[in-house]
Amino acid sequence: MKILLLVACSVLVSLAGAQNYQDEGFLLPHPRNNALNELIIKFLEDFRQSMVCPNPALGIPVLAPFELEHVEMELKDRLIQFKGELNQVVVDGLNEFEIIKIDVKPLKLRVDFELFFGALRTKGKYKTKLKLIGVLPVNRFGSFRFDLKGFTVKGGASVAISGDKLQVRDLVITPTLKSVRSDVRGIFLNPVASFAFNRMVELAVPGLINNNQQAITQAIEQQLKPAINEMLGDISLQDLIDMITSGGEGGPVTC
């Protein structure tokens, strides 16, 4: 969720620049003008290069790879019920996204975007209570590797400006997933059973994502929109404009 928060903030910054030009009396480009699109694409490309380094000024840790000490998860499906925790998680590939679409509409203070991740590679340790096809719950722990393949984040957002602050008005983010690769160890002692379990997970997860788009989109908006607005509340409009136009330090963060 944090990577979505940071990318969404980065995308929204371009709208601040567009509004600034309007407020100062400059002629705004046509909503489909490529200049603003290229500006935000350059910003995202710099951000992508910067993900290997921390940015203390913005409170951003290293994102490539991204490390998470602890997270709790819950998964419910017709075949699998999973509740547990993940520890010492490492996610690799967050800086390998492709920018498929950026479409800034400055007159509407709106931006539409689409990002594609070829592969997000995750590993770590787990503790879980698992119920599989009506079987009695079992407690397990061990290591895991879990890869998302063909992960697309598509959406749009519009903003409002109040004083020197930018706030998100509407936010829609829809993820889609082509396939996953699962290697969860320790669930079963029998290697055949373990193999079958991982294949079952691989079959179930893409469907959970792709067949529940509306619920997922609503959940993302409910969690992400307040978090983005809280982050934007600590940054002035001029700071945001400097970020996108390289009015501050400019360019990728290096380490």
C-alpha positions in Angstrom: 0.0 0.0 0.0 2.9 2.4 0.7 4.2 2.2 -2.9 0.7 3.1 -4.2 0.6 6.0 -1.8 4.0 7.4 -3.0 3.3 6.8 -6.6 -0.1 8.4 -6.4 1.4 11.5 -4.6 4.0 11.7 -7.4 1.3 11.6 -10.1 -0.8 14.3 -8.4 2.0 16.8 -8.1 1.8 17.6 -11.8 -1.7 19.1 -11.3 -0.3 21.6 -8.8 2.1 22.9 -11.5 -0.8 23.2 -14.0 -2.9 25.2 -11.5 0.0 27.4 -10.7 0.3 28.5 -14.3 -3.4 29.3 -14.5 -3.3 31.3 -11.3 -0.4 33.4 -12.6 -2.4 34.2 -15.8 -0.5 32.1 -18.3 -2.3 30.5 -21.2 -3.0 26.9 -20.3 -2.2 24.3 -22.8 -5.0 22.2 -24.3 -5.9 19.3 -21.8 -4.4 16.8 -24.2 -1.1 18.8 -24.7 1.9 16.5 -24.3 4.0 19.0 -22.4 2.5 18.3 -19.0 2.4 14.5 -19.7 6.1 14.6 -20.5 6.8 16.6 -17.4 5.2 14.1 -15.1 6.7 11.1 -17.0 10.1 12.7 -16.4 9.3 13.1 -12.7 8.2 9.5 -12.4 11.3 8.3 -14.2 13.5 10.3 -11.8 11.4 8.8 -8.9 12.0 5.3 -10.2 15.7 5.8 -10.3 15.6 7.3 -6.7 13.8 4.3 -5.2 17.1 2.6 -4.5 18.0 5.4 -2.1 16.3 6.8 1.0 15.0 10.4 0.9 15.0 11.6 4.5 13.7 15.1 3.5 10.4 13.5 2.4 10.5 10.6 4.9 10.8 8.0 2.2 12.8 4.8 2.9 14.6 2.7 0.4 11.9 1.2 -1.9 13.9 -1.0 -4.1 14.1 -3.4 -2.5 11.3 -2.5 -0.1 11.7 -4.1 3.4 8.9 -4.6 5.9 9.4 -6.1 9.3 5.9 -7.1 10.0 2.4 -7.2 8.4 -0.8 -9.0 9.1 -2.9 -10.6 6.3 -6.2 -12.3 5.8 -7.4 -14.1 2.7 -10.9 -15.7 2.3 -11.9 -17.8 -0.7 -14.1 -20.8 -1.4 -11.0 -23.1 -1.3 -8.7 -21.3 1.1 -9.0 -19.4 4.3 -5.8 -17.8 5.5 -5.0 -15.6 8.5 -1.6 -14.8 9.8 1.4 -12.6 9.7 4.4 -12.0 7.5 7.8 -11.0 8.9 11.2 -9.9 7.4 9.5 -9.3 4.1 11.5 -8.1 1.1 9.8 -6.9 -2.1 12.0 -6.5 -5.2 11.0 -5.0 -8.5 9.0 -1.9 -7.4 11.4 0.2 -9.4 10.9 -1.8 -12.6 7.5 -0.4 -13.5 6.7 0.8 -17.0 4.7 3.9 -17.6 1.9 2.8 -19.9 -0.2 6.0 -19.8 -0.1 9.5 -18.3 -2.9 11.9 -19.3 -3.0 15.2 -17.4 -6.1 17.3 -17.8 -5.2 20.6 -16.2 -8.5 22.3 -16.9 -10.2 19.6 -14.8 -7.3 19.2 -12.4 -7.4 15.5 -13.2 -4.8 12.9 -14.2 -5.3 9.4 -15.5 -2.5 6.9 -15.3 -1.5 3.3 -15.9 1.6 1.6 -14.6 2.8 -2.0 -15.4 5.0 -4.2 -13.2 6.4 -7.2 -15.1 7.3 -9.0 -11.9 7.2 -8.2 -8.1 9.3 -10.7 -6.2 8.5 -11.2 -2.6 10.2 -13.3 0.1 10.1 -13.6 3.9 8.8 -15.6 6.8 5.2 -16.4 7.8 3.1 -17.6 10.7 -0.4 -18.7 9.8 -3.7 -20.4 10.7 -4.9 -22.1 7.5 -8.2 -23.8 6.6 -8.2 -25.6 3.3 -11.5 -26.9 1.7 -13.2 -27.5 5.1 -10.2 -29.1 6.7 -9.7 -28.4 10.4 -7.5 -25.2 10.9 -3.8 -25.9 11.2 -1.0 -23.6 12.5 2.1 -23.4 10.4 5.2 -21.3 10.0 8.1 -21.2 7.6 9.6 -19.3 4.7 7.9 -18.2 1.5 8.5 -16.7 -2.0 5.7 -15.1 -3.8 5.9 -13.4 -7.2 3.3 -11.3 -8.9 3.6 -11.4 -12.7 1.9 -8.9 -15.0 0.6 -6.6 -12.3 -1.1 -3.5 -13.7 -2.2 -0.4 -11.7 -4.6 1.7 -13.6 -6.6 4.7 -12.4 -7.4 8.4 -12.2 -7.5 11.2 -9.7 -8.8 14.7 -9.4 -7.7 17.3 -6.9 -8.9 20.5 -5.3 -6.7 23.4 -4.2 -7.4 25.3 -1.0 -5.0 28.1 -0.1 -1.5 26.7 -0.5 -2.6 23.1 0.0 -3.5 20.4 -2.5 -6.1 17.8 -1.6 -7.4 14.7 -3.4 -11.1 15.0 -4.4 -11.7 11.7 -6.3 -9.5 8.7 -6.5 -9.9 5.5 -8.5 -7.2 2.8 -8.6 -7.9 -0.6 -10.2 -5.2 -3.4 -10.1 -5.2 -6.4 -12.4 -3.0 -9.4 -12.2 -1.9 -11.9 -14.9 -0.5 -14.7 -12.7 1.5 -15.5 -9.5 4.2 -17.9 -8.6 3.9 -19.4 -5.1 6.6 -21.2 -3.0 5.3 -21.4 0.5 7.2 -23.9 2.6 6.3 -25.7 5.8 2.5 -25.9 5.2 2.7 -29.7 4.6 5.4 -32.2 5.4 4.5 -34.2 2.3 6.2 -32.6 -0.8 3.3 -33.7 -3.1 0.8 -31.9 -0.8 3.0 -28.8 -0.7 3.2 -28.8 -4.4 -0.6 -29.1 -4.8 -1.1 -26.3 -2.2 1.1 -23.8 -4.0 -0.5 -24.6 -7.4 -3.9 -24.0 -5.8 -2.7 -20.6 -4.5 -1.5 -19.7 -7.9 -4.9 -20.5 -9.4 -6.9 -18.7 -6.7 -5.1 -15.4 -6.2 -5.4 -13.9 -9.8 -9.2 -14.6 -9.6 -9.4 -12.9 -6.2 -7.9 -9.8 -7.7 -9.5 -9.7 -11.1 -13.0 -10.8 -10.1 -13.4 -8.4 -7.2 -12.4 -5.1 -8.9 -15.2 -3.0 -7.4 -14.6 -4.1 -3.8 -10.8 -3.7 -4.2 -11.1 -0.3 -5.8 -13.4 0.9 -3.0 -11.0 -0.5 -0.3 -8.0 1.2 -1.9 -9.8 4.6 -2.1 -11.0 4.3 1.6 -7.5 3.7 2.8 -5.3 5.5 0.3 -7.2 8.8 -0.1 -7.0 9.9 3.6 -3.3 8.8 3.7 -2.5 10.9 0.6 -4.4 13.9 1.9 -2.6 13.6 5.2 0.8 13.5 3.4 -0.1 16.5 1.2 -1.3 18.4 4.3 2.3 18.7 5.4 3.6 20.1 2.1 2.9 23.5 0.6 1.7 23.9 -2.9 4.9 25.6 -3.9 6.9 22.7 -2.5 4.9 20.4 -4.7 5.4 22.6 -7.8 9.2 22.6 -7.1 9.2 18.8 -7.0 7.6 18.4 -10.4 9.4 21.3 -12.1 12.8 20.5 -10.5 12.6 23.8 -8.8 14.2 22.2 -5.7 17.1 19.9 -5.8 15.8 18.3 -9.1 16.7 15.0 -10.6 16.9 11.6 -9.0 18.0 11.2 -5.4 21.4 9.5 -5.3 23.2 7.6 -2.6 
